[in-house]
């Protein structure tokens, strides 16, 4: 049996992605066969395709981390799901696991979560990796509390939009940045209390105008963080979260950092445990179902357009093109 998939046989540019027939996976043990309804694209997908790997890839390697769909078959050790259940998941295509951009995926049950009846596959897929990333940083690491003030760089970005909404759901006050009036308005619709247009305003002055005592949590999405500036706008005992910038080597302002009793958290979601991610999924499902969390989908494309989607994502992540606001979702 074969299936359609978007895959590579060697790392390199987006054009290396082929769309064609490969073997359909089978399931044994604790594996679940998912008939894919939707997948979404993340910057990390483009890095792995381009060769930034710390592990060996299957060959052919199906690209992608996120998926949502319906259980088609289960291994004899599966206890969490039954055939016909709707599920979503992330953390595939990482650590040597096969990816998700295919008609069918074999996924260990520990990386899958039930999809609420009132949530679409497109929305579940779009919120998966970015959702658990935001949740881990906000709640496991920064331990944000109601009444605190958080600053998030890029409130309409993949992770940024999740951070903004989850922080609001937790009762925090949110300051976000945007690069256009259209994106600023989107931040306000998502619940931002203050929006700073980083193209027309002085960001540091605007942050301190909105939070004269400083911010409790600073969520950095930029690849080249300026830690001197970040520390300057932090409240005492504040927490800084960093989740991007593999090649960044900025100067570190040791003095003001320790005098303010600050904490700095760096993390990648794929090193979280299955139990940690499952805890994230419970809140994400609740908020998606209640409407407190809304998927931010910029474009929906057919899976056959995977190479073009990768190029579009790369143009925005690395080229700062600014042509997408939210996630690219693909459907088989």
C-alpha positions in Angstrom: 0.0 0.0 0.0 1.2 3.5 -0.8 0.1 7.0 0.0 0.8 10.5 -1.1 3.4 12.5 0.9 5.7 15.5 0.8 9.2 14.2 1.5 12.9 14.7 0.9 15.6 12.3 0.0 18.4 14.8 0.8 18.5 18.0 2.8 18.6 21.4 1.0 16.4 24.1 -0.3 12.6 24.0 -0.4 12.7 22.7 -4.0 14.1 19.5 -2.6 10.6 18.6 -1.4 9.0 16.0 -3.6 5.3 15.2 -3.6 4.5 11.7 -4.6 3.9 8.1 -3.6 5.7 6.4 -0.7 4.9 3.4 1.5 1.9 3.8 3.8 3.0 3.2 7.4 1.7 0.3 9.4 1.2 0.3 13.2 2.3 -2.1 16.0 2.5 -1.9 19.8 1.6 1.6 21.0 1.4 3.2 17.6 -1.7 4.9 16.1 -2.3 5.2 12.4 -3.8 8.7 11.8 -5.6 9.5 8.5 -4.4 13.1 8.2 -7.0 15.9 7.9 -4.6 18.9 8.2 -1.0 19.7 9.0 0.7 23.0 9.7 4.1 24.5 8.9 6.6 25.8 11.5 10.0 27.5 11.0 11.7 24.5 12.6 10.4 22.4 9.7 12.4 24.5 7.2 15.5 24.3 9.4 15.4 20.5 9.4 14.7 20.3 5.7 17.7 22.5 5.1 20.1 20.3 7.1 20.1 21.7 10.7 19.8 18.3 12.2 21.2 16.8 15.3 19.8 13.3 14.5 19.6 11.0 11.6 16.6 11.4 9.4 14.6 8.5 7.9 15.0 8.2 4.1 12.7 9.2 2.5 11.9 11.8 5.2 8.4 13.1 5.4 8.6 16.8 6.4 6.5 18.3 9.2 5.8 18.2 12.9 2.1 18.9 13.3 -1.0 17.0 12.4 -4.7 16.6 13.1 -6.9 13.8 11.8 -8.8 10.6 12.6 -7.6 7.3 14.0 -7.6 4.7 11.2 -6.0 1.8 13.1 -4.3 1.1 16.4 -1.5 -1.2 17.6 -2.3 -3.9 20.1 -0.8 -1.9 23.0 -2.8 1.3 22.4 -5.0 2.2 25.4 -5.7 5.9 24.9 -7.5 5.9 21.5 -10.0 3.9 19.4 -10.6 3.7 15.7 -12.7 6.7 14.7 -11.4 9.1 17.3 -10.3 12.5 16.2 -6.8 13.5 17.3 -4.1 16.1 17.0 -0.4 16.1 17.8 3.0 17.6 17.3 6.6 16.6 18.0 6.8 14.4 14.9 9.6 14.8 12.4 12.0 15.4 15.3 14.5 13.3 17.1 14.5 10.9 14.2 10.8 10.4 14.1 9.0 10.4 10.7 7.1 13.6 9.8 3.5 14.4 9.2 3.1 15.9 5.7 1.3 12.8 4.3 -2.1 11.2 3.9 -1.3 8.8 6.8 1.0 9.0 9.8 2.0 6.4 12.4 2.4 8.2 15.7 3.0 6.8 19.2 -0.1 7.3 21.4 1.9 9.3 23.9 2.3 12.2 21.3 -1.5 12.4 20.4 -4.4 14.2 22.1 -8.1 14.0 21.5 -9.6 16.8 19.4 -12.8 18.4 20.9 -15.9 17.9 18.7 -16.3 21.6 18.1 -12.7 22.1 16.9 -11.7 21.6 13.3 -8.7 19.7 12.1 -7.3 22.9 10.5 -7.5 24.8 13.8 -6.1 21.9 15.9 -3.2 21.5 13.6 -2.5 25.2 13.4 -2.3 25.5 17.2 -0.3 22.3 17.9 3.5 23.1 18.0 3.0 26.8 18.6 0.4 26.1 21.3 2.5 23.8 23.3 5.5 26.1 22.9 3.6 29.0 24.3 2.2 26.9 27.1 5.5 25.5 28.2 7.2 28.9 28.3 4.3 30.7 30.1 3.2 28.2 32.7 6.0 25.6 33.2 8.8 28.1 33.0 7.8 31.7 33.5 4.9 30.7 35.8 2.8 33.7 34.8 0.2 34.9 37.3 -3.1 36.8 36.9 -2.4 40.5 37.2 1.1 40.4 35.9 2.3 42.3 32.8 3.9 40.4 29.9 5.5 41.8 26.8 5.5 39.7 23.7 7.5 40.5 20.5 5.2 39.9 17.5 1.7 39.4 18.7 0.4 38.0 15.4 3.3 35.5 14.8 2.9 31.8 15.1 4.0 31.5 18.7 3.4 35.2 19.6 -0.4 34.9 19.0 -0.6 31.9 21.2 1.3 33.6 24.0 -0.9 36.7 23.7 -4.1 34.7 24.0 -2.9 32.3 26.7 -1.6 35.1 28.8 -5.0 36.8 28.6 -6.7 33.6 29.5 -4.5 33.4 32.6 -5.5 37.0 33.6 -2.3 38.8 32.6 -2.0 42.3 31.1 -0.4 42.0 27.6 1.8 44.4 25.7 2.5 43.2 22.1 4.3 44.6 19.1 3.2 44.6 15.5 4.7 45.9 12.3 1.6 47.4 10.7 -1.7 48.9 11.7 -3.5 45.8 10.3 -1.4 43.5 12.5 -1.8 45.9 15.5 -5.6 45.7 15.1 -5.3 41.9 15.0 -3.4 42.0 18.3 -6.1 44.1 19.8 -8.8 41.6 18.6 -6.8 38.8 20.3 -6.9 40.7 23.6 -3.7 42.8 23.7 -4.1 45.7 26.2 -1.3 47.8 24.6 0.1 47.4 21.0 3.3 49.0 19.9 4.1 49.6 16.3 7.8 48.8 16.2 8.2 50.5 12.8 6.9 53.9 14.0 7.5 53.9 17.8 10.5 53.6 20.0 9.9 50.2 21.5 11.7 50.6 24.8 10.1 54.0 25.5 6.7 52.6 24.6 7.1 49.6 26.9 8.1 51.8 29.9 5.2 54.2 29.1 2.8 51.3 29.3 4.5 49.6 32.3 6.5 52.3 34.2 7.6 49.8 36.8 8.7 47.3 34.1 7.2 44.0 32.8 7.0 40.8 34.8 7.5 38.5 31.8 9.3 39.3 28.5 8.7 36.8 25.7 11.4 37.1 23.0 10.6 35.7 19.6 13.4 37.5 17.7 16.4 35.6 16.5 18.9 38.2 17.6 17.8 39.3 21.1 19.2 42.5 22.6 19.5 41.4 26.2 20.7 44.8 27.4 17.5 46.4 26.2 15.3 43.5 27.6 16.9 43.7 31.0 16.3 47.5 31.1 12.5 47.1 30.9 12.2 44.3 33.4 10.5 44.6 36.8 12.4 43.1 39.7 12.1 39.3 39.9 10.9 39.3 36.3 11.3 36.4 33.9 12.7 36.4 30.3 11.7 33.6 27.9 13.9 32.9 24.8 12.9 30.3 22.2 14.7 31.3 19.0 18.1 32.3 17.6 20.3 29.3 17.3 23.2 31.3 16.0 22.7 34.3 18.3 25.6 35.2 20.7 24.6 38.5 22.2 26.4 40.4 25.0 24.9 39.7 28.4 24.3 42.5 31.0 25.3 40.5 34.0 25.2 43.4 36.5 21.7 44.7 36.0 20.4 41.2 35.4 21.4 39.8 38.8 20.7 43.1 40.7 17.1 42.9 39.5 16.9 39.2 40.6 15.8 38.2 37.1 15.4 34.7 35.6 16.1 33.7 32.0 14.5 30.6 30.5 15.5 29.1 27.2 13.8 26.0 25.8 12.8 24.0 22.8 9.5 22.2 22.9 10.7 18.9 21.4 12.8 18.3 24.6 9.7 18.4 26.8 8.4 15.1 28.1 5.3 13.4 26.8 3.6 14.2 30.2 4.5 17.9 30.0 3.1 18.1 26.5 -0.1 16.3 27.5 -0.6 18.8 30.3 -0.4 21.6 27.7 -2.9 19.8 25.4 -5.5 19.8 28.1 -5.5 23.6 28.5 -5.2 24.1 24.7 -8.3 21.8 24.1 -10.3 23.6 26.8 -9.4 27.1 25.4 -10.0 26.1 21.8 -13.4 24.7 22.7 -14.4 27.7 24.7 -13.2 30.2 22.1 -10.5 31.7 24.5 -7.9 30.5 22.0 -8.3 31.1 18.3 -6.2 29.5 15.6 -4.3 32.1 13.5 -4.3 30.7 10.0 -2.8 32.8 7.2 -3.2 30.4 4.3 -4.6 27.0 3.6 -2.9 25.1 0.8 -3.1 21.6 -0.7 -0.4 19.2 0.6 1.0 19.1 -3.0 2.1 22.7 -2.5 4.4 21.8 0.4 7.6 23.0 -1.4 6.0 26.4 -2.1 4.7 26.6 1.5 8.2 26.0 2.8 9.6 28.7 0.6 6.9 31.1 1.8 7.6 30.3 5.4 11.4 30.8 4.8 10.9 34.1 3.1 9.0 35.3 6.2 11.1 33.7 9.0 14.6 34.4 7.5 13.8 37.1 4.9 11.4 39.0 7.1 9.1 39.4 4.2 6.0 40.0 6.4 3.6 38.4 3.9 2.0 36.0 6.3 0.3 36.6 9.7 -0.3 33.3 11.3 0.1 29.7 10.2 0.3 28.0 6.9 -2.0 25.0 7.0 -2.0 22.2 4.3 -4.6 19.6 3.7 -4.1 16.2 1.8 
